[in-house]
Amino acid sequence: MNTRVNICGVELKNPVIAASGTFGFGREYNEFYDVGMLGGISSKGLTLLPREGNDGVRIAETPSGILNCVGLQNPGVEAFIERELPFMRESGAVVIANAAGSSLQDYEKICERLSETDVDMIELNISCPNVRCGGMSFGVLPSSVEEVTRAARSHCSKPLIVKLTPNVSDIADNARAAENGGADAVSLINTLTGMAVDVYTRRPVLGNVTGGLSGPCVKPVALRMVRQVYKAVSVPIIGLGGITSARDVLEFMLCGAAAVQVGTANLSDPLACADIVNGLTAEMEKCRIDDINDIVGKLLD
């Protein structure tokens, strides 16, 4: 059975990628299993300078998911290149650098710097607050999606993935905007905005008040949005949102994803990605699939 997939000319041994923000740079998980078995690893979200992240409570459990407001804590792009990239490169998994910023210039500079390295792909996190627009996320309006993608593209020599937020009126419009701006692929969905309340203190649980909701609870939304985007763009789609099993992988691929990312599942089970990869061929056999690429977008509407 063939599990290899090709995204923008980059070959992955299987379609399972560890999602940004839930896997660090792979070191800790490599103590549980050989992370080189994965198709790819998307790094912790990187900014030009180191960030400490948000103060206060940053994680809150919800039924079938979690809320987080970590705030892009990361060592900065130079520390990543010096200390983390060599390990990721040696692991054998495809290396995807997740890039974040608060201005167009930030995205231009970080994409230019990462393009000078041997990362395989760059994933643009456009759910960051745009300081020029009063904190509105770059990913909310199609016009700003196209603008930030075009800016990054002009300074990026690697395959460019744009990660789309679901907190929009029409995600298909935003996907088309990313494609128009020069994206080679899109990944979706990022987290849904939510909050948790403590009735005893009468305060929000999270220090940042709101946070990003992820986990199995968002999977139905993610599947629907992947299907919408598949019908709207011609670039490859990387699907994510609540994936916990090999069957989930096949569901996303039927809806149009060429590969997937596994996020929150890693936090509840450090072996999640390994178990999904190990279970993939058995699930393919049950569904009579010889080549996993054959089912991409083949959902019968």
Backbone torsions as a table, in degrees:
resi	resn	phi	psi	omega
1	MET	NA	140.1	-179.4
2	ASN	-98.3	120.3	175.5
3	THR	-109.5	-0.6	-179.1
4	ARG	-70.5	140.9	177.1
5	VAL	-131.3	158.4	-179.8
6	ASN	-126.1	121.3	179.2
7	ILE	-117.0	111.3	176.4
8	CYS	56.0	38.6	178.2
9	GLY	85.8	-1.6	178.0
10	VAL	-103.1	122.1	-177.8
11	GLU	-90.5	130.6	175.6
12	LEU	-110.6	139.7	-178.2
13	LYS	-67.8	-21.1	173.3
14	ASN	-157.6	167.1	-172.9
15	PRO	-83.4	8.8	-173.2
16	VAL	-95.5	117.2	179.7
17	ILE	-117.8	134.3	173.7
18	ALA	-74.0	128.0	-172.4
19	ALA	-78.1	149.4	178.8
20	SER	-59.2	141.6	175.6
21	GLY	86.5	-8.7	-178.1
22	THR	-121.5	-0.4	-171.7
23	PHE	-134.6	4.0	-175.8
24	GLY	56.1	-124.4	174.2
25	PHE	-118.2	14.8	174.0
26	GLY	95.2	-12.7	-174.3
27	ARG	-60.8	-49.3	-176.0
28	GLU	-65.0	-40.2	-179.6
29	TYR	-70.4	-26.6	178.8
30	ASN	-66.2	-15.6	174.7
31	GLU	-75.8	-18.7	178.8
32	PHE	-95.6	-35.4	179.3
33	TYR	-160.7	167.6	179.2
34	ASP	-74.8	106.0	-176.3
35	VAL	-68.4	-9.4	175.3
36	GLY	-66.3	-11.9	177.5
37	MET	-74.2	-15.8	-177.6
38	LEU	-78.4	156.4	174.5
39	GLY	-64.5	-41.8	-179.4
40	GLY	-164.1	168.8	175.1
41	ILE	-131.6	126.1	173.5
42	SER	-96.3	123.2	-172.8
43	SER	-66.2	164.4	166.5
44	LYS	-52.0	144.6	179.1
45	GLY	-56.4	127.5	-174.2
46	LEU	-108.2	139.0	173.4
47	THR	-119.9	167.6	-178.2
48	LEU	-60.3	-43.8	179.6
49	LEU	-112.6	157.7	178.6
50	PRO	-60.0	148.5	176.1
51	ARG	-129.8	140.8	177.9
52	GLU	-89.1	-15.9	-179.4
53	GLY	85.9	-171.3	-175.4
54	ASN	-81.0	154.6	174.2
55	ASP	-82.9	166.1	174.2
56	GLY	77.3	-165.3	-179.3
57	VAL	-66.8	130.8	-175.7
58	ARG	-115.0	-13.0	-178.4
59	ILE	-132.4	135.7	174.3
60	ALA	-137.9	128.6	178.0
61	GLU	-76.5	145.1	175.0
62	THR	-132.2	165.2	174.8
63	PRO	-56.6	121.8	178.4
64	SER	61.2	30.3	177.5
65	GLY	177.6	-172.1	175.7
66	ILE	-139.3	157.6	168.4
67	LEU	-108.8	138.9	176.1
68	ASN	-137.0	147.0	171.9
69	CYS	-139.0	51.9	-177.5
70	VAL	-58.9	-38.8	176.0
71	GLY	85.8	32.4	174.8
72	LEU	58.2	39.7	173.2
73	GLN	-60.5	126.4	-179.0
74	ASN	-163.7	161.4	-175.2
75	PRO	-81.5	-3.2	-176.0
76	GLY	92.2	156.4	-171.1
77	VAL	-65.8	-36.2	-178.2
78	GLU	-68.3	-41.3	177.3
79	ALA	-65.4	-36.6	175.8
80	PHE	-59.8	-47.9	-177.8
81	ILE	-63.2	-39.9	-175.9
82	GLU	-77.5	-43.5	-169.3
83	ARG	-105.9	-32.9	-170.9
84	GLU	-102.4	-38.8	-177.3
85	LEU	-58.6	-41.8	178.9
86	PRO	-57.4	-41.2	177.3
87	PHE	-64.4	-47.5	-178.8
88	MET	-61.0	-40.5	-179.9
89	ARG	-63.3	-40.5	-178.1
90	GLU	-75.4	-16.5	-176.1
91	SER	-65.3	-31.1	-178.3
92	GLY	99.2	-9.3	175.4
93	ALA	-87.7	152.3	175.1
94	VAL	-61.4	134.9	-176.4
95	VAL	-100.9	119.5	176.9
96	ILE	-114.5	121.9	178.2
97	ALA	-94.8	122.6	179.8
98	ASN	-90.8	119.7	-173.1
99	ALA	-110.7	134.0	-178.7
100	ALA	-130.2	162.4	179.1
101	GLY	-170.4	172.1	178.5
102	SER	-119.3	6.9	175.6
103	SER	-152.5	162.2	177.4
104	LEU	-59.2	-37.1	-179.2
105	GLN	-64.7	-36.5	176.8
106	ASP	-59.3	-47.3	-178.6
107	TYR	-65.0	-39.9	178.6
108	GLU	-62.2	-46.9	-176.7
109	LYS	-67.3	-42.6	-176.6
110	ILE	-72.3	-35.5	177.6
111	CYS	-68.1	-38.1	177.4
112	GLU	-63.8	-43.7	-179.5
113	ARG	-66.0	-44.2	-179.3
114	LEU	-67.4	-29.9	179.2
115	SER	-67.4	-19.4	178.2
116	GLU	-80.7	-7.4	-177.2
117	THR	-102.9	-176.7	179.2
118	ASP	-101.7	31.2	168.2
119	VAL	-64.7	152.5	-178.5
120	ASP	-84.2	-36.0	-176.4
121	MET	-148.6	161.1	174.9
122	ILE	-122.1	131.5	178.2
123	GLU	-109.8	122.4	-176.2
124	LEU	-89.2	116.3	176.1
125	ASN	-88.6	102.4	-176.6
126	ILE	-104.5	20.4	173.7
127	SER	-90.8	9.5	-179.1
128	CYS	-79.3	151.7	177.5
129	PRO	-70.5	132.4	179.4
130	ASN	-89.3	107.4	-175.0
131	VAL	-62.0	-30.2	-179.1
132	ARG	-67.8	-27.1	-176.5
133	CYS	-109.5	31.1	174.1
134	GLY	70.7	22.9	175.9
135	GLY	98.3	-4.6	176.4
136	MET	-64.5	136.8	-179.8
137	SER	-60.9	141.4	174.5
138	PHE	-56.9	-28.6	-172.0
139	GLY	-87.6	2.7	-173.9
140	VAL	-79.1	-50.3	-175.6
141	LEU	-98.9	138.5	177.5
142	PRO	-53.9	-37.9	-178.7
143	SER	-62.8	-41.3	-179.6
144	SER	-76.2	-31.2	174.4
145	VAL	-60.7	-47.5	-179.9
146	GLU	-65.1	-39.7	-177.5
147	GLU	-64.7	-47.3	-177.5
148	VAL	-71.8	-34.1	176.9
149	THR	-65.2	-43.8	-179.5
150	ARG	-64.3	-39.1	179.0
151	ALA	-64.9	-45.4	179.2
152	ALA	-65.3	-42.0	-178.2
153	ARG	-59.8	-37.0	-177.4
154	SER	-68.5	-15.4	-179.8
155	HIS	-120.4	16.3	-173.8
156	CYS	-124.6	123.0	177.7
157	SER	-103.5	1.2	177.8
158	LYS	-98.3	161.0	171.7
159	PRO	-55.8	131.5	-172.3
160	LEU	-111.4	119.5	176.1
161	ILE	-102.9	134.0	175.6
162	VAL	-108.5	122.5	-177.7
163	LYS	-90.6	119.8	-171.6
164	LEU	-96.1	137.9	174.1
165	THR	-83.0	144.9	176.8
166	PRO	-85.0	-4.9	-174.4
167	ASN	-86.0	60.6	-175.1
168	VAL	-140.7	167.6	-179.8
169	SER	-76.4	-34.8	-179.2
170	ASP	-150.0	102.8	-175.2
171	ILE	-67.3	-24.9	177.2
172	ALA	-65.1	-39.5	176.8
173	ASP	-61.4	-41.3	-178.9
174	ASN	-70.1	-34.8	176.3
175	ALA	-65.8	-41.9	176.7
176	ARG	-62.9	-37.2	178.9
177	ALA	-64.8	-40.8	177.1
178	ALA	-63.2	-43.4	178.3
179	GLU	-62.1	-43.8	179.0
180	ASN	-63.5	-30.8	-179.8
181	GLY	-79.4	-7.4	176.6
182	GLY	111.4	11.8	178.2
183	ALA	-64.8	138.1	174.8
184	ASP	-84.8	-21.9	179.9
185	ALA	-160.6	164.6	173.4
186	VAL	-127.6	149.2	173.6
187	SER	-121.6	141.7	-177.8
188	LEU	-165.0	145.7	11.1
189	ILE	-111.0	152.7	166.5
190	ASN	-77.1	-174.7	-172.1
191	THR	-72.8	152.8	173.0
192	LEU	-88.0	141.2	-179.6
193	THR	-74.1	130.4	178.9
194	GLY	-151.6	-177.2	177.1
195	MET	-152.9	163.5	176.4
196	ALA	-129.2	148.3	-174.8
197	VAL	-125.2	137.4	174.4
198	ASP	-99.9	110.9	-175.7
199	VAL	-70.8	-21.5	-178.4
200	TYR	-79.3	-39.0	176.9
201	THR	-92.7	-14.3	-177.4
202	ARG	60.2	36.6	179.8
203	ARG	-130.4	160.0	171.5
204	PRO	-63.5	146.4	179.5
205	VAL	-70.9	-42.7	-176.1
206	LEU	-80.5	141.4	178.3
207	GLY	-61.9	-27.4	-179.9
208	ASN	-94.6	9.0	-177.9
209	VAL	71.9	-62.2	177.7
210	THR	-106.7	163.2	178.6
211	GLY	-154.1	-179.4	-179.0
212	GLY	-95.1	125.5	-179.8
213	LEU	-89.4	130.6	178.7
214	SER	-144.8	173.2	-179.2
215	GLY	110.6	-176.6	-176.0
216	PRO	-54.3	-26.5	-178.2
217	CYS	-64.4	-23.0	-177.7
218	VAL	-95.4	-4.2	-174.0
219	LYS	-57.7	-44.7	179.4
220	PRO	-59.5	-37.6	177.3
221	VAL	-66.3	-43.6	-179.0
222	ALA	-62.8	-43.9	178.4
223	LEU	-59.3	-44.7	-179.5
224	ARG	-62.4	-42.0	-177.7
225	MET	-72.1	-37.2	175.5
226	VAL	-60.1	-43.5	179.2
227	ARG	-63.0	-42.2	178.7
228	GLN	-60.7	-45.5	-176.7
229	VAL	-68.8	-37.0	178.9
230	TYR	-58.0	-35.7	-179.5
231	LYS	-79.7	-10.2	-172.7
232	ALA	-106.5	-23.7	-174.7
233	VAL	-129.6	165.7	179.0
234	SER	-106.9	-8.4	179.5
235	VAL	-80.0	156.8	179.5
236	PRO	-62.9	152.3	179.4
237	ILE	-117.7	134.0	170.3
238	ILE	-107.7	117.5	-174.0
239	GLY	-96.2	141.0	174.9
240	LEU	-153.9	157.6	-179.3
241	GLY	136.1	88.8	173.8
242	GLY	82.2	17.9	-179.5
243	ILE	-75.3	126.1	179.8
244	THR	-132.2	-3.9	-174.5
245	SER	-148.6	165.7	176.1
246	ALA	-62.2	-35.5	178.3
247	ARG	-63.5	-39.0	176.2
248	ASP	-58.4	-40.9	178.9
249	VAL	-57.1	-47.2	-178.9
250	LEU	-65.2	-35.3	177.9
251	GLU	-62.2	-46.0	179.7
252	PHE	-64.1	-38.2	-179.4
253	MET	-69.9	-37.1	174.6
254	LEU	-60.1	-35.0	-179.9
255	CYS	-77.4	-10.5	174.9
256	GLY	129.9	-1.9	179.7
257	ALA	-77.1	134.8	176.1
258	ALA	-87.1	-19.4	174.8
259	ALA	-155.5	174.4	-178.0
260	VAL	-136.8	164.2	171.0
261	GLN	-124.0	142.0	179.4
262	VAL	-113.1	122.4	-174.5
263	GLY	-115.1	-88.9	-172.1
264	THR	-56.7	-30.9	179.2
265	ALA	-55.8	-31.9	179.2
266	ASN	-64.1	-28.2	-176.5
267	LEU	-78.2	-28.2	178.0
268	SER	-93.1	-22.7	179.3
269	ASP	-147.2	106.5	-177.5
270	PRO	-62.6	-14.1	178.6
271	LEU	-96.7	7.7	-172.9
272	ALA	-54.9	-52.6	-177.4
273	CYS	-62.7	-41.6	179.7
274	ALA	-62.7	-43.1	180.0
275	ASP	-64.3	-38.0	179.2
276	ILE	-65.5	-45.7	178.5
277	VAL	-61.8	-45.4	-178.3
278	ASN	-65.2	-27.5	-178.8
279	GLY	-91.5	-3.1	-171.4
280	LEU	-67.5	-46.4	-176.8
281	THR	-67.3	-35.2	177.8
282	ALA	-64.4	-40.8	178.6
283	GLU	-67.9	-37.9	176.5
284	MET	-62.7	-40.4	179.8
285	GLU	-63.3	-41.5	178.3
286	LYS	-60.0	-36.6	-176.5
287	CYS	-94.6	6.8	178.8
288	ARG	57.3	49.5	179.2
289	ILE	-111.4	119.6	178.6
290	ASP	-90.5	-36.1	179.9
291	ASP	-128.7	119.2	-173.2
292	ILE	-62.8	-24.1	179.7
293	ASN	-68.7	-21.3	-176.7
294	ASP	-68.4	-17.8	-175.4
295	ILE	-98.7	-3.5	-175.9
296	VAL	-62.1	118.5	178.1
297	GLY	76.2	10.3	-173.5
298	LYS	-92.9	22.6	174.7
299	LEU	-64.5	134.1	179.0
300	LEU	-87.7	104.0	-178.7
301	ASP	-74.4	NA	NA
